[in-house]
Amino acid sequence: VTGAIVNVQAPWFIDLVGISGFDFVMLDAEHGPITPENVELMIRAAEQAGMTALVRVPANVPHVILGFLDAGAQAIQVPHIQTADDARRAVSAVRYPPLGSRGMSTMTRAARYGFGQTAAEYVEAANREIVFVPMIETTAGVENIDSILDVEGIDVVFVGTGDLAASMGLPGQRTSPKVREAVRHVLARAAARGIPVGLPVSDAASAADARAQGAMLLEVAMTNMLVQTG
């Protein structure tokens, strides 16, 4: 699946992404002015376009994650997962009990304001359908990948090659041999567990390369492409 990274607060831009044929949109609240307060219209636009709304949250903090989930995010991408404990905290924030500790409310957009389903039905559906995507983007995350992937509740693992390169002392060198070897390691360990891997891409050529490496989820920065084209 292929998604567009959007880090600006612009619902109309989501319309363009949907018309372009992407499977999902990644609303980047880590590197942009997107907040739980202004994300709702962007999620609505994604739904109208038939796309999944994935939110990259700014931090692995339960009440921050909760705000985006209650607004209707269908997938949550959590940055800087470096240990199994980091992954467990994120899973707990994304899932309702008994699978996690997400705060319960049916008075939210995500729960259709309590209409048309019981609380138990909503909790079961949310725990089954919400996609959790931890980001591996440091040398520590790569070194701990086996214990991280053994955490129950991971649906896709995403390798953030930009931060990973920086953590290796190679800022901006996403395709250096050292970074690519780390990516191959994560791909192999994830494949052994049947967990799909996502990678960032910048154009058609890098997307083809990522697919050749075995990535099944691709994210492309649309604002960067717009500036480069201009």
GUKOL-187025 format. One record per atom (N, C-alpha, C): x, y, z; residue in one letter; residue number from 1. Coordinates in Angstrom, 2 decimals. Example, Ala and Ser with C-alpha at 12.3 -4.5 7.8 and 13.67 -1.06 7.14 Angstrom:
% GUKOL-187025
> east:north:up:residu:num
> 13.19:-5.69:7.80:A:1;
> 12.30:-4.50:7.80:A:1;
> 13.20:-3.30:7.80:A:1;
> 12.85:-2.25:7.08:S:2;
> 13.67:-1.06:7.14:S:2;
> 12.90:0.03:7.87:S:2;
END
This chain:
% GUKOL-187025
> east:north:up:residu:num
> 0.85:-1.18:0.00:V:1;
> 0.00:0.00:0.00:V:1;
> 0.89:1.24:0.00:V:1;
> 0.38:2.31:-0.59:T:2;
> 1.16:3.53:-0.73:T:2;
> 0.39:4.70:-0.13:T:2;
> 1.09:5.50:0.67:G:3;
> 0.46:6.63:1.32:G:3;
> 1.25:7.91:1.15:G:3;
> 0.56:9.02:1.27:A:4;
> 1.18:10.33:1.15:A:4;
> 1.34:10.94:2.53:A:4;
> 2.54:11.42:2.82:I:5;
> 2.79:12.12:4.07:I:5;
> 2.35:13.57:3.89:I:5;
> 1.47:14.03:4.76:V:6;
> 1.02:15.43:4.73:V:6;
> 1.28:16.03:6.11:V:6;
> 2.10:17.07:6.16:N:7;
> 2.45:17.67:7.45:N:7;
> 1.99:19.13:7.54:N:7;
> 0.96:19.46:6.76:V:8;
> 0.35:20.79:6.83:V:8;
> -1.12:20.63:7.18:V:8;
> -1.68:21.62:7.84:Q:9;
> -3.07:21.55:8.27:Q:9;
> -3.94:22.09:7.13:Q:9;
> -4.29:21.18:6.20:A:10;
> -5.00:21.60:5.00:A:10;
> -5.92:20.47:4.50:A:10;
> -7.18:20.46:4.94:P:11;
> -8.10:19.41:4.49:P:11;
> -8.23:19.32:2.98:P:11;
> -8.19:20.48:2.28:W:12;
> -8.33:20.45:0.82:W:12;
> -7.19:19.67:0.17:W:12;
> -6.01:19.68:0.79:F:13;
> -4.87:18.96:0.23:F:13;
> -5.11:17.45:0.29:F:13;
> -5.86:17.01:1.29:I:14;
> -6.21:15.59:1.40:I:14;
> -7.09:15.18:0.21:I:14;
> -7.95:16.10:-0.26:D:15;
> -8.75:15.82:-1.45:D:15;
> -7.84:15.50:-2.64:D:15;
> -6.78:16.28:-2.82:L:16;
> -5.86:16.06:-3.93:L:16;
> -5.14:14.72:-3.80:L:16;
> -4.76:14.39:-2.58:V:17;
> -4.09:13.11:-2.33:V:17;
> -5.03:11.96:-2.71:V:17;
> -6.30:12.08:-2.32:G:18;
> -7.26:11.03:-2.64:G:18;
> -7.47:10.89:-4.13:G:18;
> -7.58:12.02:-4.84:I:19;
> -7.76:11.98:-6.29:I:19;
> -6.55:11.34:-6.97:I:19;
> -5.37:11.50:-6.37:S:20;
> -4.14:10.94:-6.93:S:20;
> -4.08:9.42:-6.85:S:20;
> -4.94:8.82:-6.02:G:21;
> -5.03:7.37:-6.00:G:21;
> -4.29:6.67:-4.89:G:21;
> -3.88:7.41:-3.86:F:22;
> -3.18:6.78:-2.74:F:22;
> -4.12:5.92:-1.91:F:22;
> -3.55:4.91:-1.24:D:23;
> -4.33:4.03:-0.37:D:23;
> -4.62:4.66:0.98:D:23;
> -3.67:5.45:1.45:F:24;
> -3.83:6.07:2.76:F:24;
> -3.10:7.41:2.78:F:24;
> -3.40:8.19:3.80:V:25;
> -2.66:9.44:4.02:V:25;
> -2.06:9.37:5.41:V:25;
> -0.79:9.75:5.52:M:26;
> -0.14:9.82:6.83:M:26;
> -0.13:11.28:7.27:M:26;
> -0.93:11.58:8.27:L:27;
> -1.03:12.93:8.81:L:27;
> 0.07:13.08:9.85:L:27;
> 1.06:13.89:9.53:D:28;
> 2.29:13.95:10.32:D:28;
> 2.19:15.01:11.41:D:28;
> 1.85:14.56:12.62:A:29;
> 1.76:15.47:13.76:A:29;
> 3.08:15.58:14.51:A:29;
> 4.09:14.84:14.05:E:30;
> 5.42:14.97:14.67:E:30;
> 6.19:16.13:14.07:E:30;
> 6.09:16.30:12.75:H:31;
> 6.86:17.33:12.06:H:31;
> 5.96:18.33:11.35:H:31;
> 4.92:18.77:12.02:G:32;
> 4.01:19.73:11.41:G:32;
> 3.01:20.24:12.43:G:32;
> 2.17:21.20:12.03:P:33;
> 1.23:21.84:12.96:P:33;
> -0.09:21.09:13.11:P:33;
> -0.09:19.78:12.94:I:34;
> -1.31:18.99:13.06:I:34;
> -1.49:18.57:14.52:I:34;
> -2.69:18.81:15.05:T:35;
> -3.00:18.52:16.45:T:35;
> -4.31:17.75:16.53:T:35;
> -4.63:17.17:17.69:P:36;
> -5.93:16.52:17.83:P:36;
> -7.09:17.49:17.59:P:36;
> -6.84:18.78:17.83:E:37;
> -7.91:19.77:17.66:E:37;
> -8.19:20.09:16.19:E:37;
> -7.17:20.01:15.33:N:38;
> -7.42:20.39:13.93:N:38;
> -7.35:19.21:12.96:N:38;
> -7.14:18.01:13.48:V:39;
> -6.97:16.87:12.59:V:39;
> -8.30:16.31:12.07:V:39;
> -9.40:16.61:12.77:E:40;
> -10.66:15.95:12.45:E:40;
> -11.12:16.18:11.02:E:40;
> -11.03:17.42:10.54:L:41;
> -11.47:17.69:9.17:L:41;
> -10.60:16.96:8.15:L:41;
> -9.33:16.76:8.46:M:42;
> -8.44:16.04:7.55:M:42;
> -8.80:14.55:7.54:M:42;
> -9.16:14.02:8.68:I:43;
> -9.60:12.62:8.74:I:43;
> -10.90:12.45:7.96:I:43;
> -11.81:13.41:8.11:R:44;
> -13.07:13.36:7.36:R:44;
> -12.80:13.37:5.85:R:44;
> -11.85:14.21:5.43:A:45;
> -11.52:14.29:4.00:A:45;
> -10.93:12.97:3.51:A:45;
> -10.10:12.34:4.34:A:46;
> -9.53:11.05:3.96:A:46;
> -10.61:10.00:3.82:A:46;
> -11.53:9.98:4.75:E:47;
> -12.63:9.01:4.69:E:47;
> -13.48:9.23:3.44:E:47;
> -13.76:10.49:3.14:Q:48;
> -14.56:10.81:1.96:Q:48;
> -13.87:10.32:0.68:Q:48;
> -12.54:10.37:0.67:A:49;
> -11.76:9.94:-0.50:A:49;
> -11.51:8.43:-0.51:A:49;
> -11.99:7.72:0.50:G:50;
> -11.79:6.28:0.56:G:50;
> -10.40:5.86:1.00:G:50;
> -9.72:6.76:1.72:M:51;
> -8.38:6.46:2.20:M:51;
> -8.38:6.23:3.71:M:51;
> -7.47:5.40:4.16:T:52;
> -7.24:5.22:5.59:T:52;
> -6.47:6.43:6.12:T:52;
> -6.87:6.93:7.26:A:53;
> -6.18:8.05:7.90:A:53;
> -5.23:7.51:8.97:A:53;
> -3.94:7.59:8.68:L:54;
> -2.90:7.20:9.62:L:54;
> -2.30:8.47:10.21:L:54;
> -2.12:8.52:11.52:V:55;
> -1.51:9.68:12.16:V:55;
> -0.18:9.28:12.78:V:55;
> 0.87:10.03:12.42:R:56;
> 2.14:9.89:13.15:R:56;
> 2.07:10.86:14.31:R:56;
> 1.99:10.31:15.51:V:57;
> 1.86:11.14:16.70:V:57;
> 3.20:11.76:17.06:V:57;
> 3.20:12.87:17.82:P:58;
> 4.46:13.52:18.14:P:58;
> 5.28:12.81:19.21:P:58;
> 4.63:11.97:20.02:A:59;
> 5.36:11.33:21.11:A:59;
> 4.59:10.11:21.60:A:59;
> 5.32:9.22:22.24:N:60;
> 4.74:7.99:22.79:N:60;
> 4.15:8.29:24.17:N:60;
> 3.06:9.09:24.15:V:61;
> 2.41:9.53:25.38:V:61;
> 0.93:9.18:25.28:V:61;
> 0.39:8.43:26.25:P:62;
> -0.98:7.92:26.13:P:62;
> -2.03:8.98:25.83:P:62;
> -2.05:10.11:26.55:H:63;
> -3.13:11.07:26.32:H:63;
> -2.99:11.77:24.97:H:63;
> -1.77:11.85:24.44:V:64;
> -1.58:12.42:23.10:V:64;
> -2.13:11.46:22.05:V:64;
> -1.77:10.19:22.17:I:65;
> -2.26:9.17:21.25:I:65;
> -3.79:9.10:21.30:I:65;
> -4.34:9.18:22.51:L:66;
> -5.79:9.09:22.69:L:66;
> -6.53:10.18:21.93:L:66;
> -5.99:11.40:21.94:G:67;
> -6.66:12.50:21.25:G:67;
> -6.84:12.24:19.77:G:67;
> -5.81:11.69:19.13:F:68;
> -5.90:11.40:17.70:F:68;
> -6.82:10.21:17.43:F:68;
> -6.79:9.21:18.30:L:69;
> -7.67:8.06:18.13:L:69;
> -9.14:8.48:18.26:L:69;
> -9.45:9.27:19.28:D:70;
> -10.84:9.69:19.49:D:70;
> -11.35:10.56:18.35:D:70;
> -10.44:11.26:17.65:A:71;
> -10.84:12.06:16.49:A:71;
> -11.15:11.20:15.28:A:71;
> -10.77:9.91:15.33:G:72;
> -11.11:8.99:14.24:G:72;
> -9.95:8.41:13.47:G:72;
> -8.71:8.63:13.93:A:73;
> -7.57:8.02:13.25:A:73;
> -7.74:6.51:13.20:A:73;
> -7.46:5.93:12.05:Q:74;
> -7.62:4.48:11.87:Q:74;
> -6.30:3.73:12.03:Q:74;
> -5.21:4.48:12.10:A:75;
> -3.90:3.88:12.30:A:75;
> -3.02:4.88:13.03:A:75;
> -2.15:4.39:13.88:I:76;
> -1.26:5.24:14.68:I:76;
> 0.18:4.80:14.47:I:76;
> 1.01:5.76:14.08:Q:77;
> 2.44:5.51:13.89:Q:77;
> 3.19:6.25:14.99:Q:77;
> 3.97:5.51:15.77:V:78;
> 4.63:6.08:16.94:V:78;
> 6.13:6.15:16.69:V:78;
> 6.71:7.35:16.78:P:79;
> 8.14:7.50:16.48:P:79;
> 9.05:7.02:17.61:P:79;
> 10.31:6.79:17.24:H:80;
> 11.39:6.54:18.19:H:80;
> 11.11:5.39:19.16:H:80;
> 10.65:4.27:18.62:I:81;
> 10.52:3.06:19.43:I:81;
> 11.91:2.40:19.48:I:81;
> 12.50:2.34:20.67:Q:82;
> 13.87:1.86:20.78:Q:82;
> 13.99:0.58:21.59:Q:82;
> 12.98:0.27:22.39:T:83;
> 13.02:-0.92:23.23:T:83;
> 11.66:-1.61:23.23:T:83;
> 11.64:-2.84:23.75:A:84;
> 10.37:-3.55:23.88:A:84;
> 9.43:-2.82:24.83:A:84;
> 9.97:-2.19:25.86:D:85;
> 9.12:-1.43:26.78:D:85;
> 8.46:-0.26:26.07:D:85;
> 9.20:0.42:25.18:D:86;
> 8.60:1.50:24.39:D:86;
> 7.42:0.96:23.59:D:86;
> 7.62:-0.18:22.95:A:87;
> 6.57:-0.77:22.12:A:87;
> 5.36:-1.17:22.95:A:87;
> 5.61:-1.74:24.13:R:88;
> 4.50:-2.14:24.99:R:88;
> 3.69:-0.93:25.45:R:88;
> 4.36:0.17:25.78:R:89;
> 3.65:1.38:26.20:R:89;
> 2.76:1.90:25.07:R:89;
> 3.26:1.86:23.86:A:90;
> 2.49:2.34:22.72:A:90;
> 1.29:1.44:22.44:A:90;
> 1.51:0.14:22.46:V:91;
> 0.41:-0.80:22.25:V:91;
> -0.67:-0.58:23.29:V:91;
> -0.26:-0.40:24.53:S:92;
> -1.23:-0.20:25.61:S:92;
> -2.05:1.07:25.39:S:92;
> -1.42:2.11:24.84:A:93;
> -2.13:3.36:24.60:A:93;
> -3.12:3.25:23.45:A:93;
> -2.83:2.37:22.49:V:94;
> -3.67:2.23:21.29:V:94;
> -4.85:1.29:21.53:V:94;
> -4.68:0.28:22.37:R:95;
> -5.71:-0.75:22.56:R:95;
> -6.52:-0.51:23.83:R:95;
> -7.81:-0.86:23.75:Y:96;
> -8.66:-0.87:24.93:Y:96;
> -8.39:-2.12:25.76:Y:96;
> -8.73:-2.08:27.08:P:97;
> -8.65:-3.31:27.88:P:97;
> -9.52:-4.40:27.24:P:97;
> -9.10:-5.66:27.32:P:98;
> -7.98:-6.18:28.11:P:98;
> -6.64:-6.15:27.37:P:98;
> -6.61:-5.64:26.13:L:99;
> -5.37:-5.65:25.34:L:99;
> -4.48:-4.45:25.65:L:99;
> -5.04:-3.44:26.29:G:100;
> -4.27:-2.24:26.58:G:100;
> -4.95:-1.42:27.65:G:100;
> -4.67:-0.11:27.65:S:101;
> -5.22:0.75:28.70:S:101;
> -5.80:2.05:28.13:S:101;
> -6.17:2.04:26.84:R:102;
> -6.76:3.24:26.23:R:102;
> -7.98:3.69:27.01:R:102;
> -8.08:4.99:27.25:G:103;
> -9.21:5.52:28.00:G:103;
> -10.52:5.32:27.25:G:103;
> -11.54:4.89:27.98:M:104;
> -12.82:4.50:27.38:M:104;
> -13.80:5.67:27.34:M:104;
> -14.37:5.90:26.16:S:105;
> -15.48:6.85:26.02:S:105;
> -16.21:6.53:24.72:S:105;
> -17.53:6.55:24.79:T:106;
> -18.32:6.40:23.56:T:106;
> -18.87:7.74:23.10:T:106;
> -18.45:8.83:23.75:M:107;
> -18.91:10.17:23.36:M:107;
> -17.90:10.82:22.41:M:107;
> -17.37:10.04:21.48:T:108;
> -16.34:10.53:20.57:T:108;
> -16.73:10.25:19.13:T:108;
> -16.09:10.94:18.22:R:109;
> -16.33:10.70:16.80:R:109;
> -15.96:9.26:16.44:R:109;
> -14.85:8.77:16.98:A:110;
> -14.40:7.41:16.66:A:110;
> -15.46:6.38:17.04:A:110;
> -16.19:6.64:18.12:A:111;
> -17.22:5.70:18.60:A:111;
> -18.61:6.04:18.05:A:111;
> -18.67:6.93:17.05:R:112;
> -19.95:7.35:16.48:R:112;
> -20.87:7.91:17.57:R:112;
> -20.26:8.52:18.57:Y:113;
> -20.99:9.17:19.66:Y:113;
> -21.97:8.21:20.34:Y:113;
> -21.59:6.93:20.36:G:114;
> -22.39:5.93:21.04:G:114;
> -23.58:5.42:20.26:G:114;
> -23.67:5.78:18.98:F:115;
> -24.85:5.43:18.19:F:115;
> -24.59:4.17:17.35:F:115;
> -25.58:3.25:17.31:G:116;
> -25.55:2.13:16.37:G:116;
> -24.78:0.91:16.80:G:116;
> -24.16:0.95:17.97:Q:117;
> -23.41:-0.20:18.46:Q:117;
> -23.28:-0.09:19.97:Q:117;
> -23.13:-1.22:20.61:T:118;
> -22.91:-1.19:22.05:T:118;
> -21.45:-0.83:22.33:T:118;
> -21.16:-0.47:23.57:A:119;
> -19.79:-0.17:23.96:A:119;
> -18.89:-1.37:23.74:A:119;
> -19.40:-2.55:24.04:A:120;
> -18.60:-3.77:23.86:A:120;
> -18.29:-4.01:22.39:A:120;
> -19.26:-3.77:21.51:E:121;
> -19.04:-3.94:20.08:E:121;
> -18.02:-2.94:19.56:E:121;
> -18.10:-1.71:20.04:Y:122;
> -17.13:-0.69:19.61:Y:122;
> -15.72:-1.05:20.06:Y:122;
> -15.57:-1.47:21.30:V:123;
> -14.24:-1.84:21.82:V:123;
> -13.66:-3.00:21.03:V:123;
> -14.48:-3.99:20.75:E:124;
> -13.99:-5.15:19.99:E:124;
> -13.55:-4.73:18.60:E:124;
> -14.33:-3.89:17.94:A:125;
> -13.98:-3.45:16.59:A:125;
> -12.73:-2.59:16.60:A:125;
> -12.61:-1.68:17.56:A:126;
> -11.44:-0.81:17.63:A:126;
> -10.17:-1.62:17.87:A:126;
> -10.23:-2.55:18.79:N:127;
> -9.05:-3.37:19.08:N:127;
> -8.65:-4.22:17.88:N:127;
> -9.64:-4.62:17.08:R:128;
> -9.36:-5.46:15.92:R:128;
> -8.88:-4.65:14.72:R:128;
> -9.40:-3.44:14.55:E:129;
> -9.20:-2.72:13.30:E:129;
> -8.12:-1.63:13.35:E:129;
> -7.89:-1.01:14.50:I:130;
> -6.88:0.04:14.58:I:130;
> -5.51:-0.55:14.31:I:130;
> -4.75:0.07:13.41:V:131;
> -3.43:-0.42:13.02:V:131;
> -2.36:0.31:13.83:V:131;
> -1.47:-0.45:14.45:F:132;
> -0.37:0.13:15.22:F:132;
> 0.94:-0.06:14.48:F:132;
> 1.65:1.05:14.27:V:133;
> 2.90:1.05:13.49:V:133;
> 4.02:1.68:14.31:V:133;
> 4.87:0.89:14.95:P:134;
> 6.03:1.46:15.63:P:134;
> 7.11:1.85:14.62:P:134;
> 7.84:2.92:14.91:M:135;
> 8.91:3.36:14.03:M:135;
> 10.27:2.98:14.62:M:135;
> 11.07:2.31:13.80:I:136;
> 12.45:1.99:14.15:I:136;
> 13.32:3.01:13.42:I:136;
> 13.96:3.90:14.18:E:137;
> 14.70:4.97:13.52:E:137;
> 15.95:5.39:14.29:E:137;
> 16.46:4.45:15.10:T:138;
> 17.73:4.67:15.79:T:138;
> 18.53:3.38:15.79:T:138;
> 19.82:3.50:16.06:T:139;
> 20.64:2.29:16.14:T:139;
> 20.16:1.39:17.27:T:139;
> 19.70:1.98:18.37:A:140;
> 19.18:1.17:19.48:A:140;
> 17.97:0.37:19.04:A:140;
> 17.08:1.00:18.26:G:141;
> 15.91:0.29:17.77:G:141;
> 16.28:-0.88:16.90:G:141;
> 17.27:-0.70:16.04:V:142;
> 17.73:-1.79:15.17:V:142;
> 18.35:-2.90:16.02:V:142;
> 19.15:-2.54:16.99:E:143;
> 19.80:-3.54:17.85:E:143;
> 18.78:-4.33:18.66:E:143;
> 17.67:-3.70:19.03:N:144;
> 16.65:-4.35:19.86:N:144;
> 15.47:-4.86:19.05:N:144;
> 15.64:-4.98:17.75:I:145;
> 14.49:-5.28:16.88:I:145;
> 13.80:-6.58:17.23:I:145;
> 14.55:-7.61:17.62:D:146;
> 13.91:-8.89:17.93:D:146;
> 12.97:-8.77:19.12:D:146;
> 13.41:-8.15:20.19:S:147;
> 12.55:-8.02:21.37:S:147;
> 11.38:-7.08:21.09:S:147;
> 11.61:-6.07:20.26:I:148;
> 10.51:-5.16:19.90:I:148;
> 9.44:-5.90:19.12:I:148;
> 9.85:-6.66:18.12:L:149;
> 8.89:-7.36:17.27:L:149;
> 8.17:-8.49:18.00:L:149;
> 8.72:-8.93:19.12:D:150;
> 8.05:-9.98:19.90:D:150;
> 6.91:-9.43:20.74:D:150;
> 6.76:-8.10:20.80:V:151;
> 5.67:-7.49:21.56:V:151;
> 4.35:-7.73:20.83:V:151;
> 3.37:-8.23:21.53:E:152;
> 2.06:-8.51:20.94:E:152;
> 1.35:-7.21:20.58:E:152;
> 0.78:-7.17:19.38:G:153;
> -0.02:-6.01:18.99:G:153;
> 0.59:-5.14:17.92:G:153;
> 1.76:-5.53:17.38:I:154;
> 2.38:-4.77:16.30:I:154;
> 1.81:-5.26:14.96:I:154;
> 1.29:-4.33:14.16:D:155;
> 0.71:-4.70:12.88:D:155;
> 1.67:-4.50:11.72:D:155;
> 2.40:-3.40:11.73:V:156;
> 3.39:-3.07:10.71:V:156;
> 4.55:-2.40:11.44:V:156;
> 5.78:-2.63:10.99:V:157;
> 6.92:-1.91:11.55:V:157;
> 7.48:-1.00:10.47:V:157;
> 7.74:0.27:10.83:F:158;
> 8.20:1.25:9.85:F:158;
> 9.62:1.67:10.19:F:158;
> 10.50:1.65:9.18:V:159;
> 11.88:2.07:9.38:V:159;
> 12.03:3.51:8.92:V:159;
> 12.32:4.41:9.86:G:160;
> 12.53:5.82:9.52:G:160;
> 13.98:6.03:9.15:G:160;
> 14.28:5.96:7.86:T:161;
> 15.67:5.98:7.42:T:161;
> 16.35:7.33:7.63:T:161;
> 15.58:8.41:7.68:G:162;
> 16.19:9.71:7.90:G:162;
> 16.81:9.83:9.29:G:162;
> 16.00:9.55:10.32:D:163;
> 16.53:9.59:11.68:D:163;
> 17.56:8.49:11.92:D:163;
> 17.34:7.34:11.28:L:164;
> 18.29:6.24:11.44:L:164;
> 19.66:6.64:10.92:L:164;
> 19.70:7.26:9.74:A:165;
> 20.97:7.73:9.20:A:165;
> 21.62:8.74:10.14:A:165;
> 20.83:9.66:10.69:A:166;
> 21.37:10.65:11.61:A:166;
> 21.94:10.00:12.86:A:166;
> 21.24:8.97:13.37:S:167;
> 21.72:8.31:14.59:S:167;
> 23.02:7.55:14.35:S:167;
> 23.30:7.23:13.08:M:168;
> 24.55:6.56:12.71:M:168;
> 25.66:7.55:12.38:M:168;
> 25.37:8.84:12.54:G:169;
> 26.36:9.85:12.18:G:169;
> 26.42:10.13:10.71:G:169;
> 25.32:9.82:9.99:L:170;
> 25.27:9.99:8.54:L:170;
> 24.04:10.81:8.15:L:170;
> 23.87:12.01:8.68:P:171;
> 22.65:12.78:8.38:P:171;
> 22.48:13.01:6.89:P:171;
> 21.26:12.74:6.42:G:172;
> 20.95:12.94:5.01:G:172;
> 21.35:11.81:4.09:G:172;
> 22.02:10.80:4.63:Q:173;
> 22.52:9.71:3.79:Q:173;
> 21.66:8.45:3.97:Q:173;
> 20.40:8.57:3.60:R:174;
> 19.44:7.48:3.78:R:174;
> 19.84:6.19:3.04:R:174;
> 20.54:6.35:1.90:T:175;
> 20.84:5.18:1.06:T:175;
> 22.28:4.71:1.22:T:175;
> 22.96:5.16:2.27:S:176;
> 24.33:4.70:2.48:S:176;
> 24.33:3.20:2.77:S:176;
> 25.41:2.49:2.45:P:177;
> 25.47:1.04:2.69:P:177;
> 25.17:0.67:4.14:P:177;
> 25.62:1.47:5.08:K:178;
> 25.39:1.16:6.49:K:178;
> 23.90:1.23:6.83:K:178;
> 23.21:2.24:6.31:V:179;
> 21.78:2.38:6.56:V:179;
> 21.01:1.26:5.87:V:179;
> 21.37:0.97:4.64:R:180;
> 20.67:-0.09:3.90:R:180;
> 20.85:-1.45:4.58:R:180;
> 22.00:-1.69:5.15:E:181;
> 22.23:-2.95:5.86:E:181;
> 21.33:-3.03:7.09:E:181;
> 21.18:-1.92:7.79:A:182;
> 20.28:-1.91:8.95:A:182;
> 18.83:-2.17:8.52:A:182;
> 18.43:-1.57:7.40:V:183;
> 17.08:-1.80:6.87:V:183;
> 16.89:-3.27:6.51:V:183;
> 17.89:-3.85:5.87:R:184;
> 17.81:-5.28:5.51:R:184;
> 17.65:-6.15:6.75:R:184;
> 18.34:-5.78:7.82:H:185;
> 18.24:-6.55:9.06:H:185;
> 16.83:-6.50:9.62:H:185;
> 16.24:-5.32:9.66:V:186;
> 14.87:-5.18:10.17:V:186;
> 13.89:-5.94:9.27:V:186;
> 14.05:-5.82:7.97:L:187;
> 13.19:-6.55:7.03:L:187;
> 13.25:-8.05:7.28:L:187;
> 14.44:-8.56:7.47:A:188;
> 14.61:-10.01:7.67:A:188;
> 13.97:-10.46:8.98:A:188;
> 14.18:-9.69:10.06:R:189;
> 13.63:-10.10:11.35:R:189;
> 12.10:-10.00:11.34:R:189;
> 11.57:-8.99:10.66:A:190;
> 10.12:-8.85:10.57:A:190;
> 9.52:-9.96:9.70:A:190;
> 10.19:-10.27:8.59:A:191;
> 9.69:-11.32:7.70:A:191;
> 9.61:-12.66:8.44:A:191;
> 10.55:-12.91:9.33:A:192;
> 10.56:-14.16:10.08:A:192;
> 9.33:-14.28:10.98:A:192;
> 8.70:-13.14:11.29:R:193;
> 7.51:-13.15:12.16:R:193;
> 6.24:-12.85:11.37:R:193;
> 6.35:-12.66:10.07:G:194;
> 5.18:-12.35:9.26:G:194;
> 4.65:-10.94:9.46:G:194;
> 5.51:-10.01:9.87:I:195;
> 5.11:-8.63:10.11:I:195;
> 5.55:-7.78:8.92:I:195;
> 4.63:-7.07:8.26:P:196;
> 5.01:-6.22:7.13:P:196;
> 5.89:-5.05:7.58:P:196;
> 6.71:-4.56:6.64:V:197;
> 7.61:-3.44:6.91:V:197;
> 7.27:-2.28:5.99:V:197;
> 7.35:-1.06:6.54:G:198;
> 7.15:0.14:5.75:G:198;
> 8.43:0.93:5.63:G:198;
> 8.56:1.67:4.51:L:199;
> 9.73:2.50:4.27:L:199;
> 9.30:3.84:3.66:L:199;
> 10.06:4.90:3.94:P:200;
> 9.80:6.17:3.27:P:200;
> 10.40:6.16:1.87:P:200;
> 9.72:6.82:0.94:V:201;
> 10.22:6.92:-0.43:V:201;
> 10.06:8.36:-0.89:V:201;
> 10.79:8.72:-1.96:S:202;
> 10.76:10.10:-2.43:S:202;
> 10.25:10.25:-3.86:S:202;
> 10.25:9.15:-4.62:D:203;
> 9.80:9.21:-6.01:D:203;
> 9.54:7.78:-6.49:D:203;
> 9.21:7.63:-7.77:A:204;
> 8.86:6.31:-8.30:A:204;
> 10.05:5.34:-8.22:A:204;
> 11.25:5.85:-8.48:A:205;
> 12.42:4.97:-8.47:A:205;
> 12.70:4.44:-7.07:A:205;
> 12.64:5.31:-6.07:S:206;
> 12.90:4.85:-4.70:S:206;
> 11.76:3.96:-4.21:S:206;
> 10.54:4.17:-4.70:A:207;
> 9.43:3.30:-4.35:A:207;
> 9.66:1.90:-4.91:A:207;
> 10.12:1.81:-6.15:A:208;
> 10.42:0.51:-6.75:A:208;
> 11.54:-0.18:-5.98:A:208;
> 12.54:0.59:-5.55:D:209;
> 13.64:0.03:-4.78:D:209;
> 13.15:-0.50:-3.44:D:209;
> 12.28:0.26:-2.78:A:210;
> 11.75:-0.19:-1.48:A:210;
> 10.94:-1.47:-1.63:A:210;
> 10.15:-1.56:-2.68:R:211;
> 9.38:-2.78:-2.92:R:211;
> 10.31:-3.96:-3.21:R:211;
> 11.39:-3.70:-3.95:A:212;
> 12.35:-4.76:-4.26:A:212;
> 13.02:-5.27:-2.98:A:212;
> 13.19:-4.37:-2.01:Q:213;
> 13.79:-4.79:-0.73:Q:213;
> 12.82:-5.62:0.11:Q:213;
> 11.53:-5.52:-0.20:G:214;
> 10.54:-6.29:0.54:G:214;
> 9.55:-5.45:1.32:G:214;
> 9.63:-4.13:1.22:A:215;
> 8.69:-3.26:1.94:A:215;
> 7.29:-3.40:1.33:A:215;
> 6.27:-3.41:2.19:M:216;
> 4.89:-3.54:1.74:M:216;
> 4.05:-2.30:2.00:M:216;
> 4.61:-1.33:2.72:L:217;
> 3.92:-0.08:3.00:L:217;
> 4.91:1.05:2.70:L:217;
> 4.51:1.95:1.81:L:218;
> 5.39:3.03:1.37:L:218;
> 4.76:4.37:1.71:L:218;
> 5.60:5.30:2.19:E:219;
> 5.13:6.64:2.51:E:219;
> 5.99:7.66:1.77:E:219;
> 5.32:8.57:1.06:V:220;
> 6.03:9.59:0.28:V:220;
> 5.61:10.97:0.75:V:220;
> 6.60:11.86:0.92:A:221;
> 6.32:13.22:1.40:A:221;
> 5.82:14.08:0.25:A:221;
> 4.51:14.35:0.23:M:222;
> 3.91:15.09:-0.87:M:222;
> 4.36:16.54:-0.91:M:222;
> 4.53:17.17:0.24:T:223;
> 4.94:18.57:0.23:T:223;
> 6.35:18.71:-0.35:T:223;
> 7.24:17.76:-0.06:N:224;
> 8.58:17.78:-0.63:N:224;
> 8.50:17.66:-2.15:N:224;
> 7.66:16.74:-2.63:M:225;
> 7.53:16.53:-4.07:M:225;
> 6.99:17.80:-4.74:M:225;
> 6.07:18.48:-4.08:L:226;
> 5.49:19.70:-4.63:L:226;
> 6.56:20.78:-4.79:L:226;
> 7.39:20.94:-3.76:V:227;
> 8.45:21.95:-3.82:V:227;
> 9.47:21.59:-4.89:V:227;
> 9.87:20.31:-4.96:Q:228;
> 10.87:19.89:-5.95:Q:228;
> 10.35:20.08:-7.36:Q:228;
> 9.08:19.77:-7.58:T:229;
> 8.49:19.94:-8.91:T:229;
> 8.46:21.43:-9.27:T:229;
> 8.10:22.27:-8.29:G:230;
> 8.08:23.71:-8.56:G:230;
> 9.47:24.22:-8.90:G:230;
END
